[in-house]
Amino acid sequence: MHAVHDGLSDALYLLLPLWQAEFALTLTQVGVMKSLYSGAMALLQVPAGLLAERWGERALIAVGTVLTGLAYMTLGLAGGHIALLVTLLVAGAGAAVQHPLSSSVVARAYAPNLRRSALGIYNFSGDLGKVAIPLALSVVIGGLGWRWGAAGAGTLGVAAGLTAYLLLRRLGAGSRPPRPEAVGDEKSADAGWGITDGVGFGVLSAIGFIDGAGRTGFLTFLPFLLIAMGAGVETVGLALALVFAGGAAGKFVCGYLAQSLGVIRSVVLTEMITGGGILLLLALPLEGVLVLLPLIGMGLNGTSSVLYGTVTDFVAEERRARGFGLFYTLAIGGGAVAPTLFGLLSDFSGVTMALSAVAIMTLAVIPLCGLLVRPLARIARNRAADR
């Protein structure tokens, strides 16, 4: 499910330049289109987590995926900018269910000492979709056009949603959870959002917001930089596949890296690779850019694997679905705001200046990491005391 959702979501980066050319859009309008999709997905993360506590994750994951697939099929019928905006809004709403609910299902299946690695593999699977679906879509677009490509991607989404429901039901996963028993009027970590460490969760969410903004800003406007260098649609598809292939490796490796180096060192390393790599990329010719993109992808997507696994340290188990929903709302919220802001900057100062700003913003995460030292130390002491 993660592979299908992430693949469909990141296929937009390939479609946006084609829509700009066909419908004569400004880069600001392009940014608004991506912001609408990401904004709908971000705003509905928390409601998805709350609904899962009543209905379970299984049905919501299936319905949301089918809705996203149907929206992609409808994209191929769009005759103008407004139709695209409305359809992307619906697609983003359907996509909101996947991250918080699937993360909750995976986290519930593993013991605490294995959970971070399991979530790292879960995140790695999403990047496999990011590699495969945009690359396949670029081939279809080259032969049949983007409308047929969007319809094919939507058909995959509908089929995946129906299949996921049947498989989860067979596994007995994602059903309606038992309601926790209330203990008088006493407040506990089970109440509210279930956040057990407000400072730690807040800092983690701030890092997630900036990281999400940087990742989405880079991926939205990278294709426009490549097109300015003379790249065709197939080369753009290859470039995105290289970024996502590096991201897949980064997410897979960083889940384990966080266990050996620690959360803070891992995030600092990935953000240095991302910010420094983007600045270097702007000085290279097209061939050099293609060589560098997998390394940037490792840093770009590796951070999220570390962050997602750390969410469970600051949220009580009984409220994990809504805790993930809140975190994803903030993290994806950064990705929702970024395309419009960097689109404005691109129209005003050019794509190169916008990507330079993305790099600088990404490096700004490094000072924030120091604020995680005490919350993570408290978690370690509590676990040691429990043992």
SELUMTOR-140202 format. One record per residue: residue in one letter; y, z, x of N, C-alpha, C in turn. Coordinates in steps of 0.2 Angstrom, whole numbers, plus 5000, padded with zeros to 4 digits. Atoms other than C-alpha are relative to their C-alpha. Example, Ala and Ser with C-alpha at 12.3 -4.5 7.8 and 13.67 -1.06 7.14 Angstrom:
<recs>
a499450005004497850395062500650005004/s499449994996499550365068500550034996/
</recs>
This chain:
<recs>
m499450005004500050005000500650005004/h499450004996501250045014500149935003/a500050074997500849875022500349954995/v499750045005501249785006500750014999/h499349985002502849885002500549985006/d499650014995503549875019500149935002/g499950074999503149695021500449964995/l499650035005503949645005500850025001/s499349974999505549755009500349965006/d499750034994505749675026500049935000/a499950075001505449505020500749984998/l499350025002507249515013500449985006/y499650024994507849505031500049935002/l500150084999507149325032500449964994/l499850045005507749275015500850014999/l499349995001509549345016500449945003/p499650064998510249205028499949944996/l500150065004509449075017500450004994/w499549995006510349145002500749995002/q499350004998511949155011500249925001/a499850074999511848965016500049974993/e500150035007511248914998500550014995/f499549985005512449014988500750015003/a499349994997513949015000500350075000/l499849935000514049205002500350025007/t499749974994515049305014499550055003/l500549954997514149425026500150074996/t499949945004514949565015499650004994/q500450015006514049495000499350015002/v500749994997512449485010499850075001/g500149934999512649665015499950044993/v500049975006512949714997499349994996/m500650015003511349634991499550045003/k500549954997510349735004500150074998/s499949935001511249895000499850014993/l500249985007510849874981499250015000/y500849995000508949854985499950075003/s500249934997508950004997500350064996/g499749955004510150104986499650024994/a500449995006509050084971499350045002/m500649974997507550134982500150075002/a499849934998508450284989500150054995/l499849965005509150354973499450024996/l500649985005507450354964499450035004/q500549964997506450444978499950074997/v500149935003506750614971499750004993/p500350015007506450564953499249995001/a500750014999504850494959499550065002/g500349944998504350654968499950054994/l500049955006504750754952499549984995/l500550025005503750644941499350005002/a500750004997502250644953499750074998/e500349935001502150834950499850014993/r500349995007501850804931499549954999/w500550065002500850634931499649995006/g500450024994500150624949500349945003/e499750064996500550494962499749944998/r500450065001499150374957500449944995/a499750055005499950294941500749975002/l499350024998501750294948500049955006/i500050054995501250204964499849934998/a500250065003500350074954500549964996/v499450035004501750044942500649975004/g499550024996503050044955499949935004/t500250064996502149914965500049944996/v500050065004501849794951500749984998/l499350025002503649804946500349975005/t499750034995504149764963499849925001/g500350074999502949614964500349954994/l499850045005503549554947500849985001/a499350014998505349564953500149945006/y500050054994504949454969499849934997/m500150075003504149324958500649974996/t499450025004505749324947500549975005/l499550024995506749294963500049925001/g500050074999506149114964500349964995/l499750035006506949084947500850005000/a499349985000508649144952500549945002/g499650065000510049024950500750015003/g499349984997511549124958500050075003/h499949944996512149274967499950064995/i500049955005512249384951499250014999/a500750005001510449344947499650045005/l500349974994509849394964500250075001/l499849935000510849554963499650044995/v500349965005510049614947499250005002/t500750004998508249564953499950045006/l500149964995508449654969500150074998/l499949945002509049804960499350034997/v500649985003507449804950499450015005/a500549994995506349774965500150065004/g499949934997507149924974499850064996/a500249945004506850034959499250015000/g500750004999504949984960499850035006/a500249984994504850014978500150075002/a499849934999505550194977499450045000/v500549955001503850264973499650015006/q500650014995502850214988500150055006/h500049964994503550315003499950084998/p500249935001503650494995499450014998/l500649985003502150484985499449985004/s500650014995500950404998500050055005/s499949954995501650525011499750064997/s500349945003501150664999499350005000/v500750015001499450594996499750015007/v500250004993499150575015500050075003/a499949934998499850745019499550054997/r500549955004498750835006499349995003/a500750014998497150755014499950035007/y500149984993497350825031500350075002/a499849944998497450995039500750005004/p499350004997499151045047500049985007/n500050024993498551015065499849925001/l500150074999498050835061500549964996/r499550035005499450795048500449955003/r499550044997500650725060499749935003/s500350064998499450605068499849954994/a500250035006498850555050500649964998/l499450035002500650515045500249955005/g499950064995500850415061499649944999/i500450065001499450305057500249974993/y499850035006500050285039500749965001/n499450044998501750235046499949945004/f500250064996500950115058499749954995/s500350055004500050025044500649974996/g499450035003501749995036500349945004/d499850054996502249895051499649945001/l500450065000500749785050500249964995/g499750045005501449725034500649975002/k499350024997503149705042499949945004/v500150064996502349585054499749944996/a500450055003501149495043500449964995/i499750035006502149465027500649955002/p499450054998503849395035499749945004/l500250054996502849295047499749944996/a500350055005501749215033500549974996/l499450035005503349195022500449955004/s499650054996504249095036499649945000/v500450065000502748975037500149974993/v500050035006502748955018500749974998/i499350025001504648935018500149935003/g500050064996504548805031499749944997/g500450065004503348695020500249994993/l499850015008503848735002500650034998/g499449975002505448825002500050084998/w500049935001506049004999499850024993/r500249985007505749004980499250015000/w500849995000503848974982499850065004/g500249954996503749094996500150074997/a499949945003504549234986499550014994/a500550005006503349194971499450025003/g500749994997501849204983500050085002/a500049934998502449374990500050054994/g500049965006502749444972499350004997/t500750005003500949394967499650055004/l500349954996500349494982500150074998/g499849935002501349644976499650024994/v500349995007500649634958499250025001/a500749994998498849614965499950075003/a500149944996499049764977500150064995/g499949945005499749884963499450014996/l500649995004498249854952499450025004/t500549984996497049864966500050075002/a499849934998497850024972499850054995/y500149965005497650104956499250014999/l500850005000495750064955499750045005/l500349974994495450124972500150085000/l499949935000496350284971499750044994/r500449975005495550324955499250015002/r500750004997493850294963499950065005/l500049954995494350414977500150074997/g499849945003494950544965500750035003/a499449984997496650544974500649984996/g499450015004498350554967500050024993/s500049985007497850634950500650054999/r499549955002498950754941499950075003/p500249944997499050914952500150064995/p499949945004498851084945500750045001/r499449974999500451174941499950075003/p500149944996500751324953500250064995/e499949955004500751494944500750045002/a499449964999502451584943499950075001/v500149934999502551764950500750034998/g499449975002503851854940500649965001/d499450034999505651814943500249995008/e499950004993505451824962500049935003/k499950064997506051674972499649995006/s500450014994504951594984500149935002/a499950074997504751434995499749954995/d500350045005503751364980500549974995/a499550015005505351364969500549945003/g499550054998506651224969499749945004/w500250064996506451094983499450025004/g500649984996505151204992500250005008/i499850004993506251195008500050075003/t500149944997505751335020500550015005/d499549994995507051305033500649954999/g499550055002508651235027500449975006/v499750024994509451215044499649945003/g500450054997507951115051499949944996/f500150055004507751015036500749964999/g499350035000509650975035500149965007/v499950044993509650915054499649945000/l500450065000508150815052500249954995/s499850045005508850735036500649965003/a499550034997510450695046499849955005/i500250054995509550615060499649944996/g500350055004508550515047500549954997/f499450045003510150455039500349955005/i499750044995510850395055499549955002/d500550054997509250315061499849954995/g500150055005508950225044500649955000/a499450055001510750155044500049965006/g500050044994510550095062499449955000/r500550055000508850015059500149954995/t499950055005509349925043500649965002/g499450044998511049875050499849955005/f500350054995510149795065499649944997/l500450055003508849705055500349954995/t499650045005510049645042500449945004/f499650054996511149555055499749975006/l500350034994509949515069499949924998/p500150075001509449345060500649965000/f499450044999511249295059500249995007/l499950014992511449325078499649955002/l500450054997509949225081500149934997/i499850075002510549075070500649985003/a499450024996512149075079499849985007/m500250024993511149055095499649944999/g500450065001510248905087499350004998/a500749995003508648975080499949984993/g500150035007507848895065499650064996/v500349955004506948985051499450035003/e500749984997505248985060500150055006/t499949964995506049065075500350074998/v499849945003506949195065499450044997/g500649975002505249235057499650035006/l500449974994504449255074500450065003/a499649944997505849365080499950064996/l500149945005505649485065499350025001/a500749984999503749485068500050045007/l500149964994504049535086500350075000/v499749935001505249675081499550054997/f500549965003503949735069499450025003/a500649994996502549715080500150065005/g499849954995503449825093500150074996/g499949945005503849945078499350034998/a500649985001502049955074499750045005/a500249964994501550005091500450075001/g499649944999503050125092499850064995/k500249955005502550215076499350035001/f500649984998500750225081500050055006/v499949964994501150295098500450064999/c499549955001502550405093499750064996/g500349955003501550505081499650055004/y500449964995500450565095500550025006/l499549984994501950565108500350064998/a499749945002502750695097499650075001/q500449954999501250805099499950025007/s500049994993501250795118500750025003/l499349994997503150785122500450054996/g499649965004503750875107500549954996/v499650045004504850815093500749985003/i499350014997506550825102500049955005/r500150054994506050735118499849934997/s500250075003505250595107500549964997/v499450035004506750565096500549975005/v499550024995507950565111499749935004/l500350064997506750435120500149944996/t500050065005506650315105500749984999/e499350035001508550315102500349975006/m499750034994508950285120499749935001/i500350075000507750135119500349954995/t499750045005508550075103500749985002/g499350014999510350095107500149965006/g499950044994510250035125499749934999/g500250075001509149885120500449964996/i499550045004510349825107500649985004/l499550024996511749825119499849955005/l500250054995510749735132499849934997/l500250065004510149605119500649964999/l499450045002511949555115500249965006/a499850034994512149495133499549945002/l500550054998510549385134500049944996/p500150065004510149205129499450014995/l500549995005508949175115499350015002/e500749994997507349165126500050085002/g500049934998507849335133500050054994/v500049965006508149405116499350014997/l500650005003506449365110499550045004/v500449964996505649445125500250084999/l499849935000506649605123499950034993/l500149975007506349625104499550054999/p500649955001504649705104500250075003/l499849944998505349845115500550044996/i499549975004506849875104499650024993/g500349985006505649875089499650075001/m500349944999504650015097500450064999/g499549955001506150125098500350004993/l499750005007506850065081499650034995/n500549975005505350115071499650065002/g500449944998504550245082500350074998/t499749945002505850375078499850034993/s500249985007505350375059499450035000/s500749975000503550415063500150075002/v499949934998504150575072500350044995/l499649965005505350625058499550014994/y500449995006504150595044499450055001/g500549954999502750705052500350075000/t499749934999504050845055500350034993/v499849975007504550855036499650054998/t500449955003503050945032500150075003/d499949944997503551085044500550044996/f499549975004505051125033500050004993/v500150005007504351105016499450034998/a500649975003503151205006499549954997/e500550055002501451125002500149984993/e500050015007501651144983500649954998/r499450055002503351044983500149955005/r499950054995502950914996500249944998/a499850075003503150764985500750004999/r499350005001504850814980500450015007/g499749994993505250874998500149935004/f500050074998504750695004500549964997/g499550045004505750624990500750015002/l499349984998507350714995500149975007/f499950034993507150665014500049935000/y500050075000506750485010500749984996/t499450025003508250484998500650005005/l499550004995509350535013499949955005/a500150054994508550425026500149934998/i499950065003508450275015500749994998/g499350005002510250315009500449975006/g499650034994510850275027499949935000/g500250075000509950105026500449974994/a499650035005510850075009500749995001/v499350004999512550115015500249955006/a499850034994512450025032500149924999/p499950075000512249835027500749984997/t499450025002513849835017500650025005/l499549984995514849925030500049955006/f500050054994514249815044500149934998/g499850075003514449665033500749995000/l499350004999516249705032500349995007/l499850014993516349725050499949945003/s500250074998515449565053500549954998/d499550055003516649465042500750015004/f499349984997518149555051500049985007/s500050004993517549555069499449965003/g500650044998515949455070499450045001/v500649975000514149495071499850045006/t500149964994514149545089500350075000/m499649945001515449675086499650054996/a500349965005514449745071499350035003/l500649984997512849755081500150055006/s499849954995513749845095500150074997/a499849945003514349975083499350034997/v500649975002512549995077499750035006/a500349964994511950035095500450065001/i499649934999513350165097499850054995/m500249955005512950245081499350035001/t500749984998511050255086500050055005/l500049964994511450335102500350074998/a499749945003512450465092499550054998/v500549955002510850545086499850055006/i500349964995510450615103500350075000/p499749935000511750765103499750044994/l500349965006511050805085499350035001/c500649974999509350835092500050075003/g500049934997509850995101500050054994/l500049955005510151075084499350014997/l500749985003508251065080499650055004/v500449964995507751175095499850074996/r500149935003507951345085499549994994/p500450005005507151285069499349985002/l500750024998505651205078499750065003/a500349944997505451365088499850054995/r500249955006505451475072499349974997/i500650025003504051365065499450015005/a500549994995503051375081499850085000/r500149925000503251575081499650024994/n500449985006502651585063499349975000/r500750024999501151475066499650045005/a500449954995500651585081499950064997/a500149935004500851745070499549994995/d500550015005499751665057499350005003/r500750004997498351635069499850075003/
</recs>
